[in-house]
Structure formats: structure tokens, C-alpha cells
Amino acid sequence: MTMQAHASLRLTWLFAAILAVGCTNVAGTKVKTPFSSKKHQSDARHFRAVGMGQSANLNIAKSKSELEAKKSLAQQVQTNLKVVSDAYAQELTGHQAVEAIERFESLAREVTNTTIGDLRVTGQDIRQLDDQSYRVHTAIEIKKNAMFRFLKKKAKSDTQMSELVRAQMVTLIDKELERLESEE
């Protein structure tokens, strides 16, 4: 073997070693959390969320977990409403469009603090840790059309918005409900 071939072979091995080292996972160990499977993720028909709470008191850990799950659900609803309101924004006029979008966002935030009849807890994982505290994971879901019916009811009863904005919001929600029902 010539000196040039030897150098080329060493360079190839060095390059392969660098690639092998560069491909290792230095970010840490992957941790599987409860309810992280695909069946606990939102899809075309359901909003789904998972929350985690930890406390020395089991009831507080459960409450924290449920609140985190509802907060995550509210963020998904808010994102979905933003997409819906943007899609129909051309139909709304001027100041009413801004007010309607603000009311949509306000309604989405209310999801966190409101008891929703169709909201289901699909699973709850309770662990007692070494320090005797509790860690609770809660998975929740609601059908998208049930959520929009809830938001429609809230919009109809909202006295802080003008009649025009209320009518526009109800129309937007009705269109989204029709779209969801046509997909089923």
C-alpha cells in the first residue's frame, strides 16, 4: 500500500469515527411519560390534552394536573379559533372583526375556568415518589363539535359584546360546526 493510500485510509477512518461520535445522543435519556401515545393526541374529531401536577397532597396534585390539562386544551381551542376566525375574517367588518376575534380569545380562555359537561377524563396516572409526594398525570378530551356548541352557548349569553358581533360569532361557530359534521 502506498503512503498516499495509507493516508487516505486513515482519513476515511477518522471521518467515520467523527460521524459515529457526532450521531450519538448527547441530549440525555428519553423519558416516556404517561398518556404520550397517539391515542391521547388531538385529531380531527377531538381536542385532547394531558396535564401533570405534583404535590405532597394528593388532592392538590390532582387539581394541578387537571388545571394543566385544561390549560393545554384551552390553548389548542384558542389556536383552532384563531385559524377559524382568520379564515372567516374577510366576512367581518372593521371594528367588529377586531372585537369578535378578542371575544373568541376570551371565550377560549374561559375553557380553563369553566366546567364543561362533555369534557371527559380519559385517564389518570397517580405515582407516589420517593420523597412521599404525589405526581399525577391527567388525560382529558372533548369532541370538537361539543366544544364549539359550548362556545356558541357562551357567545349567545355574553352581554359584553354588541349584537352584530354576537351574530357574527354565532355564524362563524355554526360554519365550523357544519364543517366538522361534514367530516364525520
CORFEN-V439269 format. One record per pair of residues at least 6 apart in sequence whose C-alpha atoms are under 8 Angstrom apart, sorted by the first residue. I is the first residue (numbers start at 0). GAP is how many residues later the second one is. D is the distance in whole Angstrom. If there is no record, write none. Layout:
# CORFEN-V439269
I/GAP/D, I/GAP/D
This chain:
# CORFEN-V439269
33/91/7, 33/103/7, 34/15/7, 34/88/8, 34/102/8, 34/104/7, 39/8/6, 39/9/7, 39/10/8, 39/99/7, 40/6/8, 40/7/5, 40/8/7, 41/6/5, 41/7/7, 43/100/8, 44/98/6, 44/99/6, 44/100/8, 44/135/7, 44/139/8, 45/95/6, 45/96/6, 45/97/4, 45/98/5, 46/26/7, 46/29/7, 46/30/8, 46/94/6, 46/95/5, 46/96/6, 46/97/6, 47/25/6, 47/91/7, 47/92/6, 47/93/4, 47/94/7, 48/20/5, 48/21/7, 48/23/6, 48/24/5, 48/90/6, 48/91/5, 48/92/6, 49/15/8, 49/18/7, 49/19/5, 49/22/7, 49/87/7, 49/88/5, 49/89/4, 49/90/6, 50/13/8, 50/14/5, 50/15/6, 50/16/7, 50/17/4, 50/18/4, 50/19/8, 50/21/7, 50/86/6, 50/87/5, 50/88/7, 51/9/8, 51/12/7, 51/13/4, 51/14/8, 51/16/6, 51/17/7, 51/83/7, 51/84/6, 51/85/4, 51/86/6, 52/7/8, 52/8/5, 52/9/6, 52/10/7, 52/11/5, 52/12/4, 52/13/8, 52/15/7, 52/82/6, 52/83/5, 52/84/7, 53/6/8, 53/7/5, 53/8/8, 53/10/7, 53/11/8, 53/79/7, 53/80/5, 53/81/4, 53/82/6, 54/6/5, 54/78/5, 54/79/5, 54/80/7, 55/76/7, 55/77/4, 55/78/6, 56/76/7, 56/77/7, 57/75/8, 57/76/6, 60/73/6, 60/74/6, 60/75/6, 61/74/6, 61/75/8, 61/76/8, 64/71/6, 64/72/6, 64/73/6, 65/72/6, 66/45/7, 68/69/7, 68/70/7, 68/71/7, 69/41/7, 69/42/5, 69/70/8, 70/40/8, 70/41/5, 72/38/8, 72/39/8, 73/34/6, 73/35/6, 73/36/8, 73/37/6, 73/38/6, 74/33/7, 74/34/8, 76/31/6, 77/26/8, 77/27/6, 77/30/5, 77/31/7, 80/23/7, 80/24/8, 80/27/8, 81/19/8, 81/22/8, 81/23/8, 83/88/8, 83/92/7, 84/16/6, 84/87/7, 87/84/7, 88/8/7, 91/76/7, 95/68/7, 95/69/6, 96/68/8, 98/62/8, 98/66/7, 99/65/6, 99/66/8, 99/68/8, 99/69/6, 102/58/8, 103/65/8, 106/44/7, 106/47/7, 106/48/8, 107/43/8, 115/34/8, 117/24/6, 117/25/8, 117/28/7, 117/29/8, 118/21/7, 118/22/6, 118/23/5, 119/20/5, 119/21/5, 119/22/6, 120/17/7, 120/18/6, 120/19/4, 120/20/7, 121/16/8, 121/17/5, 121/18/5, 121/19/7, 122/15/6, 122/16/5, 122/17/7, 123/12/7, 123/13/6, 123/14/4, 123/15/6, 124/11/6, 124/12/5, 124/13/7, 125/8/7, 125/9/6, 125/10/5, 125/11/7, 126/7/6, 126/8/5, 126/9/6, 127/6/5, 127/7/6, 128/6/7, 143/36/8, 144/32/6, 144/35/7, 144/36/8, 147/25/6, 147/28/8, 147/29/7, 148/24/8, 148/28/8, 150/22/8, 151/17/8, 151/18/6, 151/21/6, 154/11/6, 154/14/7, 154/15/7, 155/10/7, 155/14/7, 157/8/8
